[in-house]
């Protein structure tokens, strides 16, 4: 029984993740969507049909033997073949949405010894925050420039001795 696994509401299952979605369309019969849901250790199918933007049916069922992935694949393949044989068209998901453009990052590795040395008076965490770098990346740049350790403590103790 599905209720023991998941609570199905109007917008689908409460605790499930959608594993796979197939949408079939037919001019005369509308649209049928098969959603394969994964909840904890089991799978279940949620099938619903639309006609002129109205939901006309919805069926949810737990897939017995749901942990056997070969069996699950065979069931899905049989379902897809059945709908295709009845004249439905399988809708391909549109993955061609354009990714948002990002600005080119400034090259952080172009920092020189003089650029970095102006931050030696502060702890490495503060310096990395000021430079907009992670502390790990700042340490890597320092090693490339021949600075084995961040000299904050040495600079601070020299400043203290000078007073």
C-alpha positions in Angstrom: 0.0 0.0 0.0 1.4 3.4 -1.0 0.2 5.3 2.0 2.7 3.5 4.2 5.5 4.7 2.0 4.5 8.2 1.0 1.7 10.6 1.4 0.4 11.6 -2.1 -1.1 15.0 -2.4 -2.4 17.2 -5.2 1.1 18.3 -6.1 2.7 14.9 -5.8 4.4 13.1 -3.1 5.5 14.8 0.1 8.9 13.1 0.9 9.8 11.7 -2.6 12.3 12.8 -5.2 11.3 12.4 -8.8 13.6 9.9 -10.4 12.4 9.9 -14.0 9.6 11.6 -16.0 8.0 10.6 -19.3 5.4 12.7 -21.0 3.3 11.4 -23.8 0.9 13.4 -26.0 -1.8 12.6 -28.5 -4.0 15.0 -30.3 -7.2 13.0 -29.6 -6.4 11.7 -26.1 -4.5 14.6 -24.5 -1.4 14.1 -22.4 -0.2 11.3 -20.0 2.7 11.8 -17.7 4.5 8.9 -15.9 6.6 10.0 -13.0 8.8 7.5 -11.2 9.4 8.5 -7.6 12.0 7.3 -5.2 11.2 7.4 -1.5 13.5 5.9 1.0 14.1 2.3 -0.1 11.2 1.9 -2.6 10.0 3.3 -5.9 6.5 4.1 -7.0 4.8 5.3 -10.1 2.6 8.3 -10.3 0.6 8.4 -13.6 -1.7 11.3 -14.5 -3.6 12.3 -17.6 -4.6 15.7 -18.8 -7.2 16.7 -21.3 -7.4 20.4 -22.3 -5.4 21.4 -19.3 -7.7 19.5 -16.9 -6.4 16.5 -14.8 -8.8 13.7 -15.7 -7.1 10.8 -13.9 -4.3 10.1 -11.5 -3.0 6.7 -10.4 -0.2 6.0 -7.9 1.1 2.6 -7.1 4.0 1.2 -5.2 6.3 -0.9 -7.4 6.8 -4.2 -5.7 10.3 -5.5 -6.0 11.3 -1.8 -6.4 14.8 -2.4 -5.2 15.6 -4.6 -8.3 16.7 -2.0 -10.9 16.6 -4.5 -13.8 13.0 -5.3 -13.1 12.2 -1.5 -12.8 13.8 -0.8 -16.1 11.8 -3.6 -17.8 8.6 -2.2 -16.4 9.3 1.3 -17.6 10.3 0.1 -21.0 7.1 -1.9 -21.3 5.0 1.1 -20.3 6.8 3.4 -22.8 6.3 0.8 -25.6 2.6 0.4 -24.8 2.0 4.1 -25.0 4.0 4.5 -28.3 2.1 1.5 -29.8 -1.2 3.3 -29.0 -0.2 6.3 -31.0 1.1 8.7 -28.3 4.2 10.7 -29.0 7.0 10.8 -26.4 7.9 14.4 -25.6 11.6 15.1 -25.4 12.6 17.4 -22.5 14.0 20.7 -23.7 17.6 20.9 -22.4 18.5 23.8 -24.7 17.8 26.5 -22.2 20.7 28.9 -22.3 22.8 29.2 -19.2 23.1 32.6 -17.8 26.3 34.5 -18.9 28.9 35.0 -16.3 31.4 37.8 -16.2 35.0 36.7 -16.8 36.9 36.3 -13.6 40.0 38.4 -13.0 43.1 36.3 -13.0 44.1 36.0 -9.3 47.4 34.3 -10.1 48.6 37.6 -11.5 49.2 38.9 -8.0 52.8 39.9 -7.3 54.9 39.7 -4.2 54.4 43.5 -3.7 50.6 43.1 -4.0 50.5 40.4 -1.3 53.1 42.0 1.0 50.8 44.9 1.6 48.6 42.5 3.5 51.3 40.9 5.7 50.2 43.0 8.7 46.9 41.2 9.0 46.0 37.5 9.6 45.7 35.3 6.5 42.0 35.0 6.8 41.5 38.7 6.8 44.0 39.2 3.9 42.3 36.5 1.8 38.9 38.1 2.5 40.3 41.5 1.4 41.8 40.0 -1.8 38.6 38.0 -2.6 40.4 34.7 -2.4 40.1 31.6 -0.4 42.8 31.1 2.2 43.9 27.9 0.5 44.4 29.7 -2.8 46.3 32.6 -1.2 48.6 30.0 0.4 49.2 28.4 -3.0 50.0 31.7 -4.6 52.4 32.5 -1.7 54.2 29.2 -2.2 54.5 29.9 -5.9 56.1 33.3 -5.0 58.6 31.7 -2.6 56.8 32.7 0.6 56.6 29.4 2.6 54.5 30.8 5.5 52.2 33.7 6.1 54.4 36.2 7.9 51.7 37.9 10.0 53.0 36.9 13.4 56.6 37.8 12.6 55.5 41.2 11.3 53.3 41.8 14.3 56.2 40.8 16.7 58.6 43.1 14.9 56.1 46.0 15.1 55.7 45.2 18.9 59.5 45.2 19.4 59.8 48.5 17.5 57.6 50.2 20.1 
